[in-house]
Amino acid sequence: MVNRVEELRQAGLALVRENRVEDALALYDEALSLASDDDIRELITINKADALIALERTGPEVQELPRVIMRRRNPRHVCLAAYALQYKHKLENDFKRALFYGELALRAADDAGDLEFKRAVLIDLGNIYVMDSQIGKATSCYQEALGAIESADNATVSLIRGYATESLGYCFMLDGRTDEGLNLVHESLKYVSNPVFQAEAYIDLCYGYLDKEDLERARFYGEAALEVAEEDRHIRNGHYLLGEVGYKSGDTELANFHFDQLARFYPEFRNLKSLLFAIDLRSMVNLKL
C-alpha cells in the first residue's frame, strides 16, 4: 500500500512538472484516500496545496499549510509548506507575507540540510525582494545562491548561474553599476536559452543600454525581446523601453508606435501616452512587476 501511495504521489508531481496541474489533483486525492501514515499524508497535503496554489485556487489543503509549519513534524515539510505559501502570497502581490514565508522556508531548508532546496528558495526570495524594491537584500540572496552551487549537478549549476547571474545583473544596474550589470546579464545568456529567460535578459539589456545612452544597442535588445516574448510583462516592458529609445533618439514614429502598443494594456489611463512623452518614468518603473 505504501508503494502505491508513493507511486500516485510521484505521478502527481510528474504531471505538475508537465504543467498538467489539474490532472495531478485527482492522483493526490487518491493517494490521500489510501495513505494512513501521518507523515506521508502531510507531504501529500503539501503537494496538493502547491498544485491548488499554482491554479490560483484554495481549499482545505492550502489552509492546512500554516498548521504544517506550526506542527514542525518534519523540517523538509516545513520548508515545502513555507515555500508554497511564499508563492501564494507572491501571486497575490502581498510581498510582506511572501517575504515572511520565504525567510521561513530558507531557515527550514538549513534545518533540513537541503542545499538544493535552499538554492531555489534564495533565488525566489531574491525575486520577491526585487519586486518589493529591496535591492540590497535581493543582491545578497542571488550572491548566496551563486556561492552554494559547488555540490550541484551540471544542469542545476547552469540554471543557478543563469537565473542568479541575470537577476544580479539587473540589481547592479538599479544600484548604478550599469557596466557590471550589463556584463553579468550577457554572461547569463550562456547558461539558459529558453524564450522566457531570453526575453527577461534582453529586456534588462535594453534597460541598461538605454541608461548608458547607447540607443542603437538598446533598440536591438528591445526588439529582440519582443521577438521571443511570451508573457505580457515582457511585452509591456519591451514596448515601454523601445518607446523611450524612440523618444531619446528623436524617432517620433518609433516612439508613437511603441507607446501606442503599451497604452493598449492600460485602457483605463487615457492620457498614458501623453504622460510618457512628458516624463521619463524609468526611475519609477519596476520591470519585474
BELHUBEL-V122244 format. One line per field, one symbol per residue. ss: DSSP state (2 for helix, 1 for strand, 0 for the rest). burial: # if it has 16 or more other ideal C-beta (glycine too) atoms within 10 Angstrom, else .. Layout:
ss = ???
burial = ???
This chain:
ss = 0222222222222222200022222222222222000222222222222222220000022222222222200022222222222222222000222222222222222222002222222222222222200022222222222200000002222222222222222222220002222222222200000022222222222222222000222222222222220002222222222222222220022222222222200000000222222200022200000
burial = ....#..##.###.##....#..##.##.###..#....#.#############......##.##..##....#################....#..##.######.##..#.#..################.##.######.###.##..#....##################...#..##.##.###.##....###############...#.######.###.##....##############......##..##.###........##..#..........##.
